[in-house]
Amino acid sequence: MSDVFISYARSTQAAARMVATGLRELGYEVWLDDQLPAHRAYDEVIAERLNAAKSVIVIWSADATRSEWVRSEANRGRAARKLVQMTVDAAPLPMPFDQLQCADLTGWTGAQDAPGWRTVVASVAELTAGGAGGSRAGAANARPAMATRGKPSICVLPFANMSGDADQEYFSDGISEDIITDLSKVSTLSVVARHAAFAFRGQAMDVPRIARLLNVSHVLEGSVRRAGGRVRITAQLIDGAAGDHLWAERWDRDLTDIFAVQDEISQAVVSALKLKLAPEEKRAIERRGTSSPEAYDLFLMARRHAVGQSAKRYDLIIGLCRAAIDLDPNYAAAWAVIALVEAAKAAYSAEAAEAGWAAADRALSLDPDLAEAHAAKGRLLLRQGRYDEARAEVDTALRLDPRSRDANVSAGLLAVSTKRFAEAVDYFGAVCAIDATDVGAPMMIMQCHEALGDAAGVRVAAIEAVTRVEAAIAAEPDNGAVLSYGVGALINLGQLARAKEWAERALSLDPRDGLLRYNLGCGMIRAGETDFALDLLEGSIKQGGHGHYVWAQADTDLDPLREHPRFLAIMDEAQARFGVTDPRGDGAKADLGNFAS
């Protein structure tokens, strides 16, 4: 097992070797890819070494930020809580790595006393328990003082669910997320994004270490215990450098007081940090999407399922949001979630498209600045082939909330459909970073790399997709929709027998799911299983609505079948139903990939 794995772009190989030499001189065992054996597959060795290493150093550069290999390795290091970042040219870091501390080694010539190098060595020492030889003392002396950003900064860790029921985790997570949102409205406070904070879920809370890794001055942690109509919430604000409590409080309240407790926590943090709130910031913190605790609880349950990527969940999500709206018809966020789900269903249902438009318009009438509502509207316009109008809505969603999962999904789908594949990779990369459970995004990245002719990028994305699908299926074995996402990835990895096994299992679980059949059909085309692919696509396209025809007409995954008599008959039937040929009117085709993203 190596102490250190180094990830870098080829253009910074000299810097990588200098880092390796410096660490080896301190007694660490370092692995670089120039040590690859000649008799084994590249990706197998990389995965093996990456998993075995105690720490992963990523050398960021402009080229590295564009490398899917580097980003994938960085993601794995982050997920394993062993990522150490350094930059050699100060290029902006991609999400979510811009939320983590990054040592500045711009212009570094190997000097052991350089501040950036001391930061790297201190982090490696902590992750490897000092490494080998005499490096422990030297590394300890190299530990830097915490960096500052010119204003206080805070990480809100996920509040622990103390209810004794794992199904209540949606509630504690929802409270944590809403406190993050509230504090983000304070202009004089820098707040770590949700995806970076939640990466520490389940860890022993070594607050000074977390503060160093995230480069924040303060950490907020807490717990939630819910029983019947009562809730107990604890919260502690901790100095990140010293680990001392600056403030701690406990609330024992009725559930009807949940909004007041959230406001009190946010106000207490602001007061303890001696920050001044502008009047509009105070009003923004106190503004809630609903005044009904019952509606809020239903919405949190729906939000938990909203990224599950299983068609079977659509009715559940809509039902929960409808129940919330029955309690509060003016709950804009619940209307927006309905709009997003109906936009996904719109591929197969004109009624769903109409319901999606109505929900999006209702959400925006209540809250014009709701990013998710604009994202839903953009997706509905995209389904109709109205690309310029879709782009305006997507741009608005990203401006309002650049870290919104749904805004980035909509932006990625639009970029793919208009053949801006490199741009789409960035958007779906952001989705992967925001939501570590998303299985559709790495599949879209894989297909974008196929369109760009980047075989290495295809393989990295395929490995990531299969890894995520395996984790999702372990948690939910009967989710056929998730299984279908992994089929194309397995085919690209040469695992044809396993791909067909997954396809057959997915079909047995969800035999009437048209989106699932479409995705599986695309995978079977790649596998050369033409008859099986046509069987899958025939029912899917005949079942689909106008939006689905728009997609199928442009999807280059289907190009190998364009002259097949049976496929021509399928598309002729769809054309007769909708009276549409090319949705963009110019005969262009785009690799639109897995349709149900």
Secondary structure as GFF3:
##gff-version 3
##sequence-region A 1 597
A	DSSP	beta_strand	4	7	.	.	.	ID=ss1
A	DSSP	three_ten_helix	10	12	.	.	.	ID=ss2
A	DSSP	alpha_helix	13	25	.	.	.	ID=ss3
A	DSSP	beta_strand	30	31	.	.	.	ID=ss4
A	DSSP	three_ten_helix	33	35	.	.	.	ID=ss5
A	DSSP	alpha_helix	42	52	.	.	.	ID=ss6
A	DSSP	beta_strand	55	60	.	.	.	ID=ss7
A	DSSP	alpha_helix	62	66	.	.	.	ID=ss8
A	DSSP	alpha_helix	68	79	.	.	.	ID=ss9
A	DSSP	beta_strand	83	87	.	.	.	ID=ss10
A	DSSP	three_ten_helix	97	99	.	.	.	ID=ss11
A	DSSP	beta_strand	103	104	.	.	.	ID=ss12
A	DSSP	alpha_helix	115	127	.	.	.	ID=ss13
A	DSSP	alpha_helix	135	141	.	.	.	ID=ss14
A	DSSP	beta_strand	153	156	.	.	.	ID=ss15
A	DSSP	beta_strand	160	161	.	.	.	ID=ss16
A	DSSP	three_ten_helix	166	168	.	.	.	ID=ss17
A	DSSP	alpha_helix	169	184	.	.	.	ID=ss18
A	DSSP	beta_strand	190	191	.	.	.	ID=ss19
A	DSSP	alpha_helix	194	197	.	.	.	ID=ss20
A	DSSP	three_ten_helix	198	200	.	.	.	ID=ss21
A	DSSP	alpha_helix	207	214	.	.	.	ID=ss22
A	DSSP	beta_strand	218	227	.	.	.	ID=ss23
A	DSSP	beta_strand	230	239	.	.	.	ID=ss24
A	DSSP	beta_strand	245	254	.	.	.	ID=ss25
A	DSSP	three_ten_helix	255	257	.	.	.	ID=ss26
A	DSSP	alpha_helix	258	272	.	.	.	ID=ss27
A	DSSP	alpha_helix	279	286	.	.	.	ID=ss28
A	DSSP	alpha_helix	293	305	.	.	.	ID=ss29
A	DSSP	three_ten_helix	311	313	.	.	.	ID=ss30
A	DSSP	alpha_helix	314	327	.	.	.	ID=ss31
A	DSSP	alpha_helix	332	345	.	.	.	ID=ss32
A	DSSP	alpha_helix	350	366	.	.	.	ID=ss33
A	DSSP	alpha_helix	371	383	.	.	.	ID=ss34
A	DSSP	alpha_helix	387	400	.	.	.	ID=ss35
A	DSSP	alpha_helix	405	417	.	.	.	ID=ss36
A	DSSP	alpha_helix	421	434	.	.	.	ID=ss37
A	DSSP	alpha_helix	440	452	.	.	.	ID=ss38
A	DSSP	alpha_helix	455	475	.	.	.	ID=ss39
A	DSSP	alpha_helix	480	492	.	.	.	ID=ss40
A	DSSP	alpha_helix	496	509	.	.	.	ID=ss41
A	DSSP	alpha_helix	514	526	.	.	.	ID=ss42
A	DSSP	alpha_helix	530	543	.	.	.	ID=ss43
A	DSSP	alpha_helix	546	554	.	.	.	ID=ss44
A	DSSP	three_ten_helix	556	561	.	.	.	ID=ss45
A	DSSP	alpha_helix	565	578	.	.	.	ID=ss46
###
